[in-house]
Amino acid sequence: MGKTAHEIVTSDRFKALVRKRWTVSVILTALLFASYYGYILVIAYGKDFLSQKVGEFTNWGIIFGVLCILFAWLLTAFYVVWANNVYDKEVDSIKQTML
């Protein structure tokens, strides 16, 4: 017979999985905030640098803005790959062994 929900939630394996998910989430959130707020700080204090032309049609501000958005997409893609390959497999394993 399977374990109760309380037994699963209080198991060391489940707690380790929750801790791992929170660790990944906090790291990715910190990276995202650093990226966005770093860009905002550069806008606030580096206007002369950001307004310098790069080529004929753009400047550093646009390039860094696009890079900031691409970095957010990269972080999202990393989380999706991690969740599908690590987190979901561990959840399935916990279900199989405890239910």
C-alpha positions as CSV (number, residue, x, y, z in Angstrom):
1,M,0.0,0.0,0.0
2,G,1.2,3.5,-0.8
3,K,2.2,6.2,1.6
4,T,-0.1,9.0,2.7
5,A,0.3,12.5,1.3
6,H,1.7,13.7,4.7
7,E,4.3,10.9,4.6
8,I,5.4,11.9,1.1
9,V,5.5,15.6,1.9
10,T,7.6,15.1,5.1
11,S,10.0,12.6,3.4
12,D,13.6,13.7,3.1
13,R,13.6,12.9,-0.6
14,F,10.6,15.3,-1.3
15,K,12.1,18.0,0.9
16,A,15.4,17.7,-1.0
17,L,13.5,18.1,-4.3
18,V,11.7,21.2,-3.0
19,R,15.0,22.7,-1.8
20,K,16.6,22.0,-5.2
21,R,13.7,23.7,-7.0
22,W,13.8,26.7,-4.8
23,T,17.6,27.0,-5.2
24,V,17.3,26.9,-9.0
25,S,14.4,29.4,-8.9
26,V,16.2,31.9,-6.6
27,I,19.4,31.7,-8.7
28,L,17.6,32.3,-12.0
29,T,15.5,35.1,-10.4
30,A,18.6,36.8,-9.1
31,L,20.3,36.6,-12.5
32,L,17.2,38.0,-14.1
33,F,17.0,40.9,-11.6
34,A,20.7,41.6,-12.0
35,S,20.3,41.7,-15.7
36,Y,17.2,44.0,-15.7
37,Y,18.3,46.3,-12.9
38,G,21.9,46.4,-14.3
39,Y,20.5,47.6,-17.6
40,I,18.4,50.2,-15.8
41,L,21.4,51.4,-13.9
42,V,23.5,51.7,-17.1
43,I,20.6,53.7,-18.6
44,A,20.6,56.0,-15.5
45,Y,24.3,56.5,-15.2
46,G,25.8,55.7,-18.6
47,K,23.7,57.7,-21.0
48,D,26.7,59.0,-22.9
49,F,28.0,55.4,-23.5
50,L,24.6,54.0,-24.4
51,S,24.0,56.8,-26.9
52,Q,27.2,56.1,-28.9
53,K,26.4,54.8,-32.4
54,V,27.2,51.3,-33.4
55,G,27.1,51.1,-37.1
56,E,24.8,53.5,-39.0
57,F,21.4,52.7,-37.5
58,T,21.7,51.6,-33.9
59,N,23.5,52.5,-30.6
60,W,24.7,50.6,-27.5
61,G,21.4,51.2,-25.7
62,I,19.4,49.2,-28.2
63,I,22.0,46.4,-28.3
64,F,22.1,46.0,-24.5
65,G,18.3,46.2,-24.4
66,V,18.0,43.3,-26.9
67,L,20.7,41.4,-25.0
68,C,18.8,41.8,-21.8
69,I,15.7,40.4,-23.4
70,L,17.6,37.5,-25.0
71,F,19.2,36.7,-21.6
72,A,15.7,36.5,-20.1
73,W,14.7,34.0,-22.8
74,L,17.9,32.0,-22.2
75,L,17.1,31.8,-18.5
76,T,13.6,30.7,-19.3
77,A,14.9,28.0,-21.7
78,F,17.4,26.8,-19.1
79,Y,14.6,26.4,-16.5
80,V,12.3,24.5,-19.0
81,V,15.1,22.1,-19.9
82,W,16.1,21.7,-16.2
83,A,12.5,21.1,-15.2
84,N,11.9,18.6,-17.9
85,N,15.1,16.6,-17.5
86,V,15.7,16.8,-13.8
87,Y,12.8,18.0,-11.8
88,D,10.0,16.1,-13.6
89,K,12.0,12.9,-13.6
90,E,12.6,13.1,-9.8
91,V,8.9,13.8,-9.3
92,D,8.0,10.7,-11.3
93,S,10.5,8.7,-9.4
94,I,9.1,9.8,-6.1
95,K,5.6,9.0,-7.3
96,Q,6.7,5.5,-8.3
97,T,8.5,4.6,-5.1
98,M,6.1,6.2,-2.7
99,L,2.6,5.6,-4.1
